[in-house]
Amino acid sequence: MGKKVKQARLRMKKTQQQIADECGISKSLLSKIENGQTASAVATLSKISEALEVSLSWVLDDHPETDLVLLSQVNRMHRMGDEGMGYSYELLASPDYSNVEPTIVHVTPKDENFRYEPYTHSEEEFIYILEGSIHLMYDGKKHFMEKGDTAYFKGEKPHLFVPVDNKGAQVLTIFVDSNL
């Protein structure tokens, strides 16, 4: 747990003193928490997680930080979402380990797709067309994309994947939280 706290603090480029001041604790206590020399009350850990802009559950999770996270196809959740609203998706990796969230978006075939309103979100987005073709509606403009094409854009602008035909499409989508 202490290593996670330290890692999150360093990622934010903040000193122990800065985080300690934000939490109303001593630098010494924060140092002991980071070095695993003391356990801390959940209330204190909650303050630390807020200051580090991470969830308390992430701090408390006993899974060690690792450079490699494997997720076999068998253990992946398949096809979540409502296809009638334009798409379903598969999470390819757990977002708990980084600020990158890869998914495969299954764009619903044209005659079954009832989504017309664009989406917005805070993350940046990279897409790669794996199969089929789409019209990427982005910020009021229509862009034709087919297998092998890529795009990178700000999610805060209205966007939508519109199916071109009744074959649907598969789009590798990588969400990047640039605020972390």
N, C-alpha and C positions, 0 to 999 in steps of 0.2 A: 504494500500500500504506500509506503513512504517513497519508494522509487517512482511510483506513478505521480505522486504529488510533485516531486522534484522535476520529473520529466515535463509535466504540464507547466510548471513555473518557468523552466528554461525555455520552453517553446514560446511562452509569452514574453521572454526577454525581460523578466522582472527579477529583482533581488529578493532575498529572504526578508529583508527589512521592509520592502514595499508591500509584500503580501501580508506579513505580520501586522503592519500598521492598518491595512484594510480590514483585517479580521479582528483587530483589538486583542492580539496575543503578542507574546514576546518573540523576538527573533530566535532566542534560545529554544523555546518550545517548538517552533517550526523546524528548526535544525534537527532536534531530537526526533520529531515525527518523520522527517525526510530520511534520516539515517536509521530508522527502525529501532531507536533506543527507548521509545516510550509509546504506549497506546494512548489514544486520545478519545475524548467524549464525542459522540456523534454530532452534537451541536457545534463543536469546534470544527470537526471535519466538514460539516455543512457550510460553515462560513468560509473555510478554505476552498471548497469546491466552487462556491459562488465567485470568490475572488479570482479563481483560475478559469472560470467560465467552462467548467465541466460538471457533469451530473454527479451527485453524491453516490449513486449506484455504481458509476464507473470507478470512483475512488475506492469504494468498499468491495468491489468485485475481486474475488481471490484468484482470478486467472492471471497468471504472470504476463507482463509485457513481453512481446516476442517480435523478432524480425520476420518471422514466417508464420502465416496463418493459412492453413490448408482447409478447404471446404470441398468435400467430394460431392459430385452431382447427386448421389443418393441422399445426402444429408441436407441438400438445399431445398428450400420451400419453393414449389413450382407454381407459377401462374396465380398470382394474387391480383386482386382488383376486379373491376366490373367491365367486361368486354363491351357491353352495351354503351358504356360511356367513352369508348374509343380505344381502350388498351387494357392489357393485363401486363404483369411484369414478374421477373424473377430477380431476387437479390443474389448477386454472385459472391459477395463477401460481407462480413459483418461490419457495419459502420462504427462499431465500438473501438476499432483499432487504429483508425486514421481519419483524416478529414476528406477522404475520397470514398464515394459510394458507387460501385459499379453495378449496373443492372442490365438485363435484357428486356426491352420493351417490345411486347407483341402487339403491333398495331392491328386493330380489328378491321376485317375486310369492309370495303366501302358500303355495301348494302346493309351491313349489320351495325354500322358505326353511327351513333346518334350524338356525338360530341361536336359542338360547334363553338363553344366558348373557349378561348385560350387560357392557358395556365400562367401563373407567375410563382416564383419562389426565390429564396435568397441566395441559393447556390449558383455557381457558374456551371455550365453544362457542356460536355463534349459528347458528340454522337458519331457513330460509325454505322452505316447501313450494312447489315449482315446479309439480309435477304429481302427481295422485293424492292418497292420504291414508294416514296412518300412525297407529299408537298410539305415542306417545313414552312409553316406560317410563323413569321417572326416580325414583331413590331409593325404589323399591318402589311407586310410584303410576303409574297408567295415564292418559294424557292423549290424547284424540282430536285430531288435527290434519289439516286439509285444505288444499287449494290456497290460498295467500295468507296462511296462518297463520305466525307466527314464535314463536321461543322463544330465550332466552339463559340459559345455565346453566353451572355449574362442572363440568368434566369429571371431577373427582376423585370425584364421586358416581356410583354405578352407573347406566348408561343404555343404552337399546337402541331402535332404530327397528324396530317390528313392523308388517309389512304388514297392511292391513285386508282386501284382496281380491287377486285374481289379476291385477290390472292393474299391480301394483307402484307405485312412486312415485319421484319425483326430488326431492332435497332439496339446496338450496344450503346448504352448511355452511362456516362460517368459524371456524377455530381461531385463538384469540388467546393467544399465550404471554405472560401477564402478568408473568412472571419476568424479562423482558428490560428 
